[in-house]
Amino acid sequence: MKKAVVLCCSMIISTFAGAADVAAGKAKSVVCASCHGNDGVGVLPNYPNLAGQKEAYLVEQIKAFRDGKRKSPFMSPMTKGLSDADIDNLAAYYAAMPAKK
């Protein structure tokens, strides 16, 4: 039973891991870099660092901006045209970066 649970969890994780394309996320992040920096570090103190954030957290937050669940005069328009795949790729790209202080 225990092995079955571990196997099932491994399959679920592997399904989500690797589904996103880090290279595509990097290409899409060019626009993001104006505020979040080329290295994922906010260029101003009130802009959050994205480098090293958890992938699932980034997906959730970007979708919330895009879908209007989270309001921001800056982020809402920036995320409006992003597909789910774009968001997954961006999140994978920033999550793969080393966290910075």
LOMIMI-435907 format. One record per atom (N, C-alpha, C): y, x, z negated; atom name; residue number from 1. Coordinates in nm, 3 decimals, padded with zeros to 5 digits, m for minus. Layout:
% residues N
     north      east        up   atomo   num
         Y         X         Z      CA   NUM
...
END
This chain:
% residues 101
     north      east        up   atomo   num
   m00.119    00.083    00.000       N     1
    00.000    00.000    00.000      CA     1
    00.125    00.087    00.000       C     1
    00.125    00.188   m00.088       N     2
    00.240    00.276   m00.099      CA     2
    00.266    00.349    00.033       C     2
    00.158    00.395    00.097       N     3
    00.172    00.464    00.226      CA     3
    00.227    00.369    00.332       C     3
    00.188    00.244    00.327       N     4
    00.236    00.145    00.426      CA     4
    00.386    00.123    00.410       C     4
    00.433    00.118    00.287       N     5
    00.576    00.099    00.262      CA     5
    00.655    00.220    00.311       C     5
    00.606    00.338    00.281       N     6
    00.672    00.461    00.326      CA     6
    00.674    00.467    00.478       C     6
    00.565    00.434    00.542       N     7
    00.557    00.435    00.688      CA     7
    00.654    00.334    00.747       C     7
    00.659    00.216    00.690       N     8
    00.749    00.112    00.738      CA     8
    00.895    00.156    00.725       C     8
    00.931    00.211    00.610       N     9
    01.067    00.259    00.588      CA     9
    01.101    00.372    00.685       C     9
    01.009    00.461    00.708       N    10
    01.030    00.571    00.801      CA    10
    01.056    00.520    00.942       C    10
    00.981    00.419    00.982       N    11
    00.998    00.362    01.115      CA    11
    01.135    00.295    01.129       C    11
    01.176    00.224    01.024       N    12
    01.307    00.159    01.029      CA    12
    01.418    00.262    01.037       C    12
    01.410    00.365    00.955       N    13
    01.512    00.469    00.955      CA    13
    01.516    00.540    01.089       C    13
    01.401    00.572    01.145       N    14
    01.401    00.642    01.273      CA    14
    01.452    00.554    01.386       C    14
    01.439    00.424    01.371       N    15
    01.493    00.332    01.472      CA    15
    01.644    00.341    01.475       C    15
    01.705    00.346    01.356       N    16
    01.851    00.352    01.349      CA    16
    01.901    00.493    01.375       C    16
    01.835    00.590    01.322       N    17
    01.875    00.729    01.344      CA    17
    01.845    00.763    01.490       C    17
    01.936    00.826    01.553       N    18
    01.914    00.866    01.690      CA    18
    01.953    00.758    01.791       C    18
    01.983    00.637    01.744       N    19
    02.025    00.531    01.835      CA    19
    02.165    00.559    01.886       C    19
    02.244    00.628    01.807       N    20
    02.382    00.659    01.846      CA    20
    02.388    00.794    01.917       C    20
    02.487    00.809    02.000       N    21
    02.507    00.929    02.081      CA    21
    02.629    01.005    02.029       C    21
    02.605    01.114    01.958       N    22
    02.712    01.193    01.898      CA    22
    02.808    01.246    02.005       C    22
    02.755    01.291    02.117       N    23
    02.840    01.344    02.225      CA    23
    02.932    01.235    02.280       C    23
    02.879    01.115    02.295       N    24
    02.962    01.002    02.342      CA    24
    03.068    00.969    02.237       C    24
    03.031    00.980    02.110       N    25
    03.127    00.957    02.002      CA    25
    03.240    01.059    02.004       C    25
    03.204    01.183    02.030       N    26
    03.306    01.289    02.039      CA    26
    03.402    01.259    02.154       C    26
    03.350    01.219    02.267       N    27
    03.434    01.187    02.383      CA    27
    03.526    01.069    02.351       C    27
    03.475    00.970    02.281       N    28
    03.552    00.850    02.247      CA    28
    03.656    00.879    02.139       C    28
    03.635    00.984    02.060       N    29
    03.722    01.014    01.945      CA    29
    03.856    01.077    01.982       C    29
    03.877    01.106    02.109       N    30
    04.003    01.170    02.152      CA    30
    04.123    01.089    02.104       C    30
    04.116    00.959    02.116       N    31
    04.226    00.873    02.072      CA    31
    04.239    00.877    01.919       C    31
    04.128    00.881    01.850       N    32
    04.127    00.882    01.703      CA    32
    04.193    01.008    01.647       C    32
    04.182    01.117    01.721       N    33
    04.229    01.248    01.673      CA    33
    04.379    01.251    01.647       C    33
    04.454    01.165    01.712       N    34
    04.600    01.168    01.690      CA    34
    04.635    01.137    01.544       C    34
    04.553    01.061    01.476       N    35
    04.576    01.031    01.334      CA    35
    04.473    01.096    01.242       C    35
    04.348    01.102    01.289       N    36
    04.239    01.151    01.205      CA    36
    04.203    01.296    01.233       C    36
    04.278    01.362    01.320       N    37
    04.260    01.504    01.348      CA    37
    04.138    01.534    01.432       C    37
    04.144    01.648    01.501       N    38
    04.030    01.693    01.583      CA    38
    03.908    01.725    01.497       C    38
    03.933    01.760    01.372       N    39
    03.823    01.796    01.282      CA    39
    03.787    01.683    01.186       C    39
    03.840    01.561    01.212       N    40
    03.809    01.447    01.127      CA    40
    03.888    01.440    00.999       C    40
    03.992    01.522    00.987       N    41
    04.077    01.524    00.868      CA    41
    04.211    01.462    00.904       C    41
    04.251    01.359    00.828       N    42
    04.376    01.289    00.854      CA    42
    04.494    01.384    00.862       C    42
    04.580    01.362    00.962       N    43
    04.693    01.452    00.983      CA    43
    04.807    01.426    00.886       C    43
    04.809    01.311    00.822       N    44
    04.906    01.278    00.718      CA    44
    04.830    01.236    00.593       C    44
    04.893    01.250    00.476       N    45
    04.822    01.218    00.352      CA    45
    04.765    01.076    00.343       C    45
    04.830    00.980    00.408       N    46
    04.781    00.842    00.399      CA    46
    04.679    00.806    00.507       C    46
    04.643    00.901    00.593       N    47
    04.538    00.880    00.694      CA    47
    04.407    00.934    00.639       C    47
    04.304    00.852    00.635       N    48
    04.179    00.898    00.573      CA    48
    04.104    01.002    00.656       C    48
    04.032    01.086    00.583       N    49
    03.940    01.181    00.647      CA    49
    03.815    01.104    00.689       C    49
    03.770    01.127    00.810       N    50
    03.649    01.062    00.860      CA    50
    03.530    01.157    00.859       C    50
    03.557    01.285    00.866       N    51
    03.451    01.386    00.870      CA    51
    03.364    01.376    00.745       C    51
    03.234    01.366    00.769       N    52
    03.138    01.365    00.659      CA    52
    03.121    01.230    00.591       C    52
    03.190    01.126    00.636       N    53
    03.169    00.993    00.579      CA    53
    03.030    00.944    00.618       C    53
    02.976    00.855    00.541       N    54
    02.845    00.799    00.573      CA    54
    02.856    00.712    00.698       C    54
    02.757    00.727    00.785       N    55
    02.758    00.659    00.914      CA    55
    02.765    00.507    00.898       C    55
    02.684    00.450    00.811       N    56
    02.682    00.305    00.792      CA    56
    02.818    00.254    00.742       C    56
    02.882    00.331    00.655       N    57
    03.014    00.294    00.604      CA    57
    03.116    00.290    00.718       C    57
    03.114    00.393    00.801       N    58
    03.209    00.398    00.914      CA    58
    03.186    00.281    01.009       C    58
    03.061    00.251    01.040       N    59
    03.031    00.138    01.128      CA    59
    03.087    00.009    01.068       C    59
    03.061   m00.012    00.941       N    60
    03.106   m00.134    00.874      CA    60
    03.259   m00.145    00.878       C    60
    03.329   m00.037    00.848       N    61
    03.474   m00.042    00.843      CA    61
    03.537   m00.059    00.982       C    61
    03.486    00.014    01.079       N    62
    03.542    00.003    01.214      CA    62
    03.519   m00.139    01.269       C    62
    03.401   m00.194    01.246       N    63
    03.374   m00.331    01.291      CA    63
    03.464   m00.431    01.219       C    63
    03.489   m00.407    01.092       N    64
    03.577   m00.497    01.016      CA    64
    03.719   m00.496    01.074       C    64
    03.768   m00.379    01.113       N    65
    03.899   m00.373    01.178      CA    65
    03.894   m00.445    01.313       C    65
    03.793   m00.415    01.392       N    66
    03.781   m00.475    01.526      CA    66
    03.770   m00.627    01.520       C    66
    03.692   m00.677    01.425       N    67
    03.664   m00.819    01.416      CA    67
    03.767   m00.898    01.335       C    67
    03.869   m00.829    01.282       N    68
    03.975   m00.896    01.208      CA    68
    03.942   m00.926    01.063       C    68
    03.828   m00.879    01.013       N    69
    03.794   m00.900    00.872      CA    69
    03.877   m00.808    00.783       C    69
    03.919   m00.698    00.838       N    70
    04.006   m00.603    00.769      CA    70
    04.129   m00.587    00.858       C    70
    04.246   m00.607    00.802       N    71
    04.370   m00.608    00.880      CA    71
    04.444   m00.476    00.865       C    71
    04.493   m00.426    00.976       N    72
    04.577   m00.307    00.977      CA    72
    04.658   m00.309    01.106       C    72
    04.790   m00.291    01.094       N    73
    04.871   m00.289    01.216      CA    73
    04.840   m00.168    01.304       C    73
    04.775   m00.068    01.249       N    74
    04.741    00.052    01.325      CA    74
    04.597    00.046    01.378       C    74
    04.503    00.016    01.289       N    75
    04.361    00.022    01.326      CA    75
    04.313   m00.098    01.407       C    75
    04.365   m00.215    01.379       N    76
    04.318   m00.334    01.450      CA    76
    04.335   m00.321    01.601       C    76
    04.452   m00.281    01.652       N    77
    04.465   m00.264    01.797      CA    77
    04.381   m00.148    01.851       C    77
    04.363   m00.044    01.773       N    78
    04.287    00.073    01.819      CA    78
    04.139    00.041    01.835       C    78
    04.089   m00.053    01.756       N    79
    03.946   m00.084    01.757      CA    79
    03.911   m00.206    01.841       C    79
    04.011   m00.279    01.883       N    80
    03.989   m00.406    01.954      CA    80
    03.894   m00.394    02.074       C    80
    03.907   m00.291    02.153       N    81
    03.827   m00.277    02.274      CA    81
    03.695   m00.203    02.256       C    81
    03.660   m00.168    02.133       N    82
    03.537   m00.092    02.110      CA    82
    03.413   m00.183    02.111       C    82
    03.311   m00.140    02.181       N    83
    03.182   m00.211    02.179      CA    83
    03.105   m00.167    02.054       C    83
    02.997   m00.236    02.024       N    84
    02.911   m00.195    01.913      CA    84
    02.857   m00.054    01.936       C    84
    02.822   m00.023    02.062       N    85
    02.772    00.111    02.094      CA    85
    02.880    00.216    02.072       C    85
    03.004    00.186    02.112       N    86
    03.115    00.279    02.089      CA    86
    03.129    00.309    01.940       C    86
    03.123    00.204    01.860       N    87
    03.138    00.218    01.715      CA    87
    03.023    00.300    01.657       C    87
    02.903    00.271    01.700       N    88
    02.787    00.348    01.652      CA    88
    02.802    00.496    01.688       C    88
    02.849    00.523    01.809       N    89
    02.865    00.661    01.854      CA    89
    02.976    00.732    01.776       C    89
    03.088    00.665    01.755       N    90
    03.197    00.724    01.677      CA    90
    03.150    00.754    01.534       C    90
    03.082    00.658    01.474       N    91
    03.034    00.676    01.337      CA    91
    02.936    00.793    01.328       C    91
    02.848    00.804    01.425       N    92
    02.752    00.914    01.426      CA    92
    02.824    01.047    01.441       C    92
    02.925    01.051    01.526       N    93
    03.001    01.174    01.546      CA    93
    03.071    01.219    01.418       C    93
    03.144    01.128    01.355       N    94
    03.217    01.166    01.233      CA    94
    03.122    01.194    01.117       C    94
    03.012    01.121    01.108       N    95
    02.915    01.145    01.000      CA    95
    02.847    01.281    01.016       C    95
    02.834    01.328    01.140       N    96
    02.770    01.458    01.165      CA    96
    02.860    01.575    01.132       C    96
    02.989    01.550    01.120       N    97
    03.083    01.657    01.086      CA    97
    03.071    01.694    00.939       C    97
    03.097    01.818    00.906       N    98
    03.098    01.854    00.763      CA    98
    03.219    01.792    00.695       C    98
    03.199    01.741    00.575       N    99
    03.310    01.684    00.498      CA    99
    03.412    01.792    00.466       C    99
    03.536    01.752    00.469       N   100
    03.645    01.846    00.441      CA   100
    03.731    01.790    00.329       C   100
    03.794    01.878    00.256       N   101
    03.885    01.835    00.148      CA   101
    04.024    01.820    00.199       C   101
END
